[in-house]
Amino acid sequence: MILLWAEIRRMPMLWLLPCVPVALLAEHLGAGEGVALFLLSVLAIMPLAALLSRATEAVAEKTGDAVGGLLNATLGNLTELMIALTGLRAGEYMLVKASVAGAIVANTLFMLGMCFLLGGLRHRVQVFNVASARLQASLLFVAVVALLVPSTVPAAGGGDAAGFVQDLSRLLAVLLIVVYGLGLLFSLKTHREFFQGAGQAEGEAGEQWPIGLAIGVLACVTVLVALVSEVFVASVEVAARAIGMSDAFVGFVVVALVGAAAEMTAAFAAARRDRLDLSIAIALGSATQIALFVAPVLVLASYVIGPAPMSLQFWMGAVAMMMLAALTAALVTSGGRSAWFTGVLLLAVYLTFAGALYLMPPPGAEQGTASPSPPAAAGG
């Protein structure tokens, strides 16, 4: 407990932990209205994400490279996955798909752009491993291509388009998970040298946790994230209408940024310490995990916990944003050098997407239901 208390004092984000019981109590008693519950749940998720990230690092430090890398890969995006699973169970398919697309775009453009900006403000020019960055960008591009196909191919054909999209989505979900597993094998076993210097833990400023404490915190935080996610999903629709935001914007921007708060903190700190390889691995690696693992898992899980099967068919605006984000990442990481203005360019692209989605939400974004039509609303 002494180590846990020291960690809470060291990380200002963990000072928001009292928001967790307040949010759960307010939801249980029905004491808060939609906007208040929404804000409380957002504030509660942020420290839980930070604790989850810290506990995952501590477990990874004790289990070796292979198991530690697998834990980081599978648990690094657990906050986003829990929110998405809760939305899936509630039939909020627009919110789920917007959060998936938003996480890919936010990690690729916002997180990476802020790393370049913050690191560039402290260091005139920063150098990073081109081979590692290219590999991450290539994986992301392949994943986005797989997400692109179900949204474009059906428009050129006829017949049972909905059935075709569902069958194709199941096939692609399995294919992406296989690619994800092979990517882990490639990065952790056969070509580990590509990732040297990018897989270090960010918890070096704090004292190492015992394995028992780390596993205990991991289990408790996972349960709390699941509970708070239910409060978030239950209040998001009311809050979105009251504030004047669509479910698509909330999922694309708010959920993506809140869910990745802990990862962003670690990536920004690494960039300021001139460890840009680590920052790029966190930013692009997290986006790749969402596209290759989280999205396919949600499709398969929808057959079990969702009111109807969910497909990988996104509205065309989201498809275009994900594709442009992947291409932008590949472009800016091709030279192996960066400066603060590179970050400004990435942030400008992200703000363009976010502003367009806020002012002109996709058709049917307000529905947020599991209805299979039109594709822009639920996408299957």
C-alpha positions as CSV (number, residue, x, y, z in Angstrom):
1,M,0.0,0.0,0.0
2,I,2.9,2.3,0.7
3,L,4.1,1.9,-2.9
4,L,0.6,2.5,-4.2
5,W,0.2,5.7,-2.1
6,A,3.6,6.9,-3.4
7,E,2.5,6.4,-7.0
8,I,-0.7,8.3,-6.3
9,R,1.3,11.3,-4.9
10,R,3.8,11.1,-7.8
11,M,1.2,11.1,-10.7
12,P,-1.2,14.1,-10.6
13,M,-3.7,12.3,-12.8
14,L,-4.3,9.8,-10.0
15,W,-5.6,12.6,-7.8
16,L,-8.9,12.2,-9.8
17,L,-9.5,8.7,-8.2
18,P,-12.2,10.0,-5.8
19,C,-14.3,10.6,-9.0
20,V,-14.7,6.8,-9.3
21,P,-16.8,6.2,-6.2
22,V,-18.6,9.5,-6.7
23,A,-19.6,8.5,-10.3
24,L,-20.7,5.0,-9.3
25,L,-22.7,6.3,-6.3
26,A,-24.4,9.0,-8.3
27,E,-25.4,6.5,-11.0
28,H,-26.7,4.0,-8.4
29,L,-28.7,6.6,-6.5
30,G,-29.9,8.4,-9.7
31,A,-28.6,11.6,-8.2
32,G,-27.0,13.0,-11.3
33,E,-28.4,14.0,-14.7
34,G,-26.8,13.0,-18.0
35,V,-24.2,15.7,-18.4
36,A,-23.0,15.5,-14.8
37,L,-22.7,11.7,-15.0
38,F,-20.9,12.0,-18.3
39,L,-18.3,14.4,-16.9
40,L,-17.9,12.3,-13.8
41,S,-17.4,9.2,-15.8
42,V,-14.8,10.9,-18.0
43,L,-12.9,12.1,-15.0
44,A,-13.1,8.7,-13.4
45,I,-11.8,6.8,-16.4
46,M,-8.6,8.9,-16.7
47,P,-7.0,7.9,-13.4
48,L,-8.1,4.3,-13.9
49,A,-6.4,4.2,-17.3
50,A,-3.2,5.6,-15.7
51,L,-3.3,2.9,-13.0
52,L,-4.0,0.2,-15.6
53,S,-1.0,1.3,-17.6
54,R,1.3,1.4,-14.6
55,A,0.2,-2.0,-13.3
56,T,0.7,-3.5,-16.8
57,E,4.3,-2.1,-16.9
58,A,5.0,-3.6,-13.5
59,V,3.8,-7.0,-14.5
60,A,5.7,-6.8,-17.8
61,E,9.0,-6.0,-15.9
62,K,8.7,-9.3,-14.0
63,T,7.7,-11.7,-16.8
64,G,10.3,-11.2,-19.4
65,D,10.3,-9.9,-23.0
66,A,7.8,-12.3,-24.6
67,V,5.1,-12.4,-22.0
68,G,5.7,-8.7,-21.1
69,G,5.3,-7.7,-24.7
70,L,2.1,-9.7,-25.0
71,L,0.7,-8.1,-21.9
72,N,1.5,-4.6,-23.1
73,A,0.0,-5.4,-26.5
74,T,-3.3,-6.9,-25.1
75,L,-3.8,-4.7,-22.0
76,G,-2.5,-1.4,-23.3
77,N,-5.9,-0.6,-24.9
78,L,-8.1,-2.3,-22.3
79,T,-9.8,1.0,-21.4
80,E,-11.0,1.5,-24.9
81,L,-11.9,-2.1,-25.2
82,M,-14.0,-2.1,-22.1
83,I,-15.9,1.1,-23.2
84,A,-16.5,-0.5,-26.6
85,L,-17.7,-3.8,-25.2
86,T,-20.1,-1.9,-22.9
87,G,-21.4,0.1,-25.9
88,L,-21.7,-3.1,-27.9
89,R,-23.8,-4.7,-25.2
90,A,-26.1,-1.6,-25.2
91,G,-26.4,-1.6,-29.0
92,E,-24.6,1.8,-29.4
93,Y,-22.9,0.7,-32.6
94,M,-22.3,4.2,-33.8
95,L,-20.5,5.0,-30.5
96,V,-18.5,1.8,-30.8
97,K,-17.4,2.4,-34.4
98,A,-16.7,6.0,-33.8
99,S,-14.5,5.1,-30.8
100,V,-12.5,2.6,-32.8
101,A,-12.0,5.0,-35.7
102,G,-11.2,7.8,-33.3
103,A,-8.7,5.8,-31.4
104,I,-6.8,4.9,-34.6
105,V,-6.8,8.5,-35.8
106,A,-6.1,10.1,-32.4
107,N,-3.1,7.8,-31.6
108,T,-1.7,8.2,-35.1
109,L,-2.2,12.0,-35.5
110,F,-2.8,13.6,-32.1
111,M,-0.5,11.5,-29.9
112,L,2.3,11.3,-32.4
113,G,1.9,15.0,-33.3
114,M,2.1,16.1,-29.6
115,C,5.2,13.8,-29.2
116,F,6.9,15.6,-32.1
117,L,5.9,19.0,-30.8
118,L,6.8,18.5,-27.2
119,G,10.0,16.8,-28.0
120,G,10.9,19.3,-30.6
121,L,10.4,22.2,-28.3
122,R,13.0,20.8,-25.9
123,H,15.4,19.3,-28.6
124,R,16.1,21.1,-31.8
125,V,16.2,17.9,-34.0
126,Q,15.2,14.4,-32.9
127,V,16.3,11.2,-34.5
128,F,14.4,7.8,-34.4
129,N,14.7,4.3,-35.8
130,V,13.3,4.4,-39.3
131,A,13.0,0.6,-39.7
132,S,10.8,0.3,-36.5
133,A,8.7,3.3,-37.5
134,R,8.1,2.0,-41.0
135,L,7.1,-1.4,-39.7
136,Q,4.5,0.1,-37.4
137,A,3.2,2.4,-40.1
138,S,3.0,-0.6,-42.6
139,L,1.0,-2.7,-40.1
140,L,-1.3,0.2,-39.5
141,F,-1.8,0.7,-43.3
142,V,-2.6,-3.0,-43.8
143,A,-5.1,-2.9,-41.0
144,V,-6.8,0.2,-42.4
145,V,-7.0,-1.4,-45.8
146,A,-8.9,-4.3,-44.3
147,L,-11.3,-1.9,-42.6
148,L,-11.7,0.0,-45.9
149,V,-12.9,-3.0,-48.0
150,P,-16.3,-3.7,-46.3
151,S,-17.2,0.0,-46.6
152,T,-16.5,0.3,-50.3
153,V,-16.8,-3.1,-52.1
154,P,-20.6,-3.6,-51.4
155,A,-21.4,-0.3,-53.2
156,A,-20.2,-1.9,-56.5
157,G,-22.2,-5.1,-56.3
158,G,-25.8,-6.2,-55.9
159,G,-27.7,-9.0,-54.3
160,D,-27.6,-9.5,-50.5
161,A,-25.2,-6.7,-49.6
162,A,-25.9,-6.9,-45.9
163,G,-25.2,-10.6,-45.8
164,F,-22.0,-10.2,-47.9
165,V,-20.7,-7.5,-45.5
166,Q,-21.3,-9.7,-42.4
167,D,-19.6,-12.7,-44.0
168,L,-16.7,-10.5,-45.2
169,S,-16.4,-8.9,-41.7
170,R,-16.1,-12.3,-40.0
171,L,-13.4,-13.3,-42.5
172,L,-11.5,-10.1,-42.0
173,A,-11.8,-10.3,-38.2
174,V,-10.1,-13.7,-38.2
175,L,-7.5,-12.6,-40.7
176,L,-6.6,-9.4,-38.7
177,I,-6.2,-11.3,-35.5
178,V,-3.9,-13.8,-37.2
179,V,-1.8,-10.9,-38.6
180,Y,-1.8,-9.5,-35.1
181,G,-0.4,-12.7,-33.7
182,L,2.2,-13.0,-36.4
183,G,3.2,-9.4,-35.7
184,L,3.8,-10.3,-32.1
185,L,5.9,-13.3,-33.2
186,F,7.9,-11.1,-35.6
187,S,8.5,-8.2,-33.1
188,L,9.1,-10.3,-30.0
189,K,10.9,-13.4,-31.4
190,T,12.2,-13.6,-34.9
191,H,13.2,-9.9,-35.5
192,R,13.4,-8.5,-32.0
193,E,16.3,-6.2,-33.0
194,F,13.9,-3.9,-34.9
195,F,12.3,-2.9,-31.6
196,Q,15.4,-2.5,-29.4
197,G,15.1,0.7,-27.4
198,A,11.4,1.1,-28.1
199,G,10.0,-1.4,-25.7
200,Q,11.3,0.0,-22.4
201,A,8.9,0.7,-19.5
202,E,8.0,4.3,-18.8
203,G,7.8,3.7,-15.1
204,E,11.5,4.2,-14.5
205,A,11.0,7.4,-12.5
206,G,9.1,5.5,-9.8
207,E,9.9,2.5,-7.6
208,Q,9.2,-1.0,-9.1
209,W,6.0,-2.7,-7.9
210,P,6.0,-6.2,-6.5
211,I,4.2,-8.7,-8.8
212,G,1.5,-9.3,-6.3
213,L,0.6,-5.6,-6.0
214,A,0.7,-5.2,-9.8
215,I,-1.7,-8.1,-10.4
216,G,-4.0,-7.0,-7.6
217,V,-4.2,-3.5,-9.0
218,L,-4.7,-4.8,-12.5
219,A,-7.6,-7.0,-11.4
220,C,-9.3,-4.3,-9.3
221,V,-8.9,-1.6,-12.0
222,T,-10.3,-3.8,-14.7
223,V,-13.5,-4.3,-12.7
224,L,-13.7,-0.6,-12.0
225,V,-13.2,0.3,-15.6
226,A,-16.0,-2.0,-16.6
227,L,-18.3,-0.4,-14.0
228,V,-17.4,3.2,-15.0
229,S,-17.7,2.3,-18.7
230,E,-21.4,1.4,-18.1
231,V,-22.0,4.8,-16.5
232,F,-20.2,6.5,-19.4
233,V,-22.2,4.7,-22.1
234,A,-25.5,5.1,-20.2
235,S,-25.0,8.9,-19.9
236,V,-23.2,9.7,-23.2
237,E,-26.3,9.9,-25.4
238,V,-28.2,12.3,-23.1
239,A,-25.0,14.4,-22.5
240,A,-24.2,14.5,-26.2
241,R,-27.7,15.9,-27.0
242,A,-27.5,18.4,-24.2
243,I,-24.1,19.7,-25.2
244,G,-24.9,19.6,-28.9
245,M,-22.5,16.8,-29.9
246,S,-23.2,13.7,-31.9
247,D,-22.4,10.2,-30.7
248,A,-19.9,10.0,-33.5
249,F,-18.0,13.1,-32.3
250,V,-18.1,11.9,-28.7
251,G,-16.7,8.5,-29.7
252,F,-14.3,9.8,-32.3
253,V,-12.8,12.5,-30.1
254,V,-13.8,12.3,-26.4
255,V,-13.7,8.5,-25.9
256,A,-10.5,8.2,-27.9
257,L,-8.6,10.9,-26.0
258,V,-9.9,9.9,-22.6
259,G,-9.2,6.2,-23.1
260,A,-5.6,6.9,-24.3
261,A,-4.8,9.4,-21.5
262,A,-2.3,7.2,-19.7
263,E,-0.6,6.1,-22.9
264,M,-0.4,9.7,-24.0
265,T,1.2,10.7,-20.7
266,A,3.9,8.1,-21.1
267,A,4.5,8.9,-24.8
268,F,4.8,12.7,-24.1
269,A,7.2,12.1,-21.2
270,A,9.4,9.9,-23.4
271,A,9.5,12.5,-26.2
272,R,10.6,15.2,-23.8
273,R,13.4,12.9,-22.6
274,D,14.5,12.5,-26.3
275,R,13.3,8.9,-26.4
276,L,11.3,9.3,-29.6
277,D,11.6,5.7,-30.6
278,L,9.6,4.8,-27.5
279,S,7.0,7.6,-28.2
280,I,6.5,6.3,-31.8
281,A,6.2,2.7,-30.6
282,I,3.5,3.8,-28.1
283,A,1.5,6.0,-30.5
284,L,1.6,3.8,-33.7
285,G,1.7,0.6,-31.8
286,S,-1.5,1.5,-29.9
287,A,-3.2,2.5,-33.2
288,T,-2.2,-0.8,-34.8
289,Q,-3.5,-2.8,-31.8
290,I,-6.9,-1.1,-32.1
291,A,-7.1,-1.9,-35.8
292,L,-5.6,-5.4,-35.8
293,F,-7.0,-6.7,-32.5
294,V,-9.7,-4.6,-30.8
295,A,-11.9,-4.0,-33.9
296,P,-11.9,-7.7,-34.9
297,V,-12.6,-8.8,-31.3
298,L,-15.6,-6.4,-31.2
299,V,-17.0,-7.9,-34.4
300,L,-16.7,-11.5,-33.0
301,A,-18.0,-10.4,-29.6
302,S,-21.1,-8.8,-31.1
303,Y,-22.4,-12.3,-32.0
304,V,-22.4,-13.2,-28.3
305,I,-23.2,-10.0,-26.4
306,G,-24.6,-7.6,-28.9
307,P,-28.3,-7.3,-29.9
308,A,-27.3,-7.9,-33.5
309,P,-24.0,-8.8,-35.3
310,M,-21.7,-5.8,-36.0
311,S,-19.7,-5.5,-39.1
312,L,-16.5,-3.7,-40.1
313,Q,-18.4,-1.4,-42.4
314,F,-17.8,2.2,-41.3
315,W,-19.2,5.4,-42.7
316,M,-17.1,6.8,-45.5
317,G,-15.9,9.8,-43.6
318,A,-14.3,7.6,-40.9
319,V,-12.8,5.4,-43.6
320,A,-11.2,8.4,-45.3
321,M,-9.9,9.8,-42.0
322,M,-8.3,6.5,-41.0
323,M,-6.7,6.0,-44.4
324,L,-5.3,9.6,-44.5
325,A,-4.0,9.2,-40.9
326,A,-2.2,6.0,-41.9
327,L,-0.7,7.6,-45.0
328,T,0.3,10.7,-43.0
329,A,2.1,8.6,-40.4
330,A,4.0,6.7,-43.1
331,L,5.0,10.0,-44.7
332,V,6.3,11.8,-41.6
333,T,8.2,8.8,-40.2
334,S,10.0,8.0,-43.5
335,G,12.9,10.3,-42.9
336,G,14.0,9.3,-39.4
337,R,14.2,12.9,-38.1
338,S,11.6,15.3,-36.7
339,A,11.3,18.8,-35.3
340,W,8.5,20.7,-33.5
341,F,6.8,21.8,-36.7
342,T,6.3,18.2,-37.8
343,G,4.1,17.9,-34.8
344,V,2.2,21.0,-35.7
345,L,1.4,19.5,-39.2
346,L,0.0,16.3,-37.6
347,L,-2.1,18.2,-35.1
348,A,-3.5,20.4,-37.9
349,V,-4.7,17.3,-39.8
350,Y,-6.3,15.9,-36.6
351,L,-8.0,19.2,-35.7
352,T,-9.3,19.3,-39.3
353,F,-10.9,15.9,-38.9
354,A,-12.3,16.7,-35.4
355,G,-13.7,20.0,-36.4
356,A,-15.4,18.6,-39.5
357,L,-17.0,15.8,-37.5
358,Y,-18.3,18.2,-34.9
359,L,-19.8,20.6,-37.4
360,M,-21.1,18.0,-39.9
361,P,-21.6,14.7,-38.1
362,P,-22.2,11.6,-40.3
363,P,-25.8,11.0,-41.4
364,G,-27.7,9.0,-38.8
365,A,-25.1,9.6,-36.1
366,E,-27.8,10.6,-33.6
367,Q,-29.4,7.2,-33.8
368,G,-26.6,5.1,-32.2
369,T,-28.6,1.9,-32.6
370,A,-27.9,-1.5,-33.9
371,S,-30.1,-1.1,-36.9
372,P,-28.2,-2.5,-40.0
373,S,-29.1,0.4,-42.2
374,P,-28.0,2.9,-43.3
375,P,-24.3,2.0,-43.2
376,A,-23.5,5.5,-42.0
377,A,-25.5,5.0,-38.8
378,A,-24.6,1.5,-37.7
379,G,-22.8,-0.1,-40.6
380,G,-24.3,-3.6,-40.1
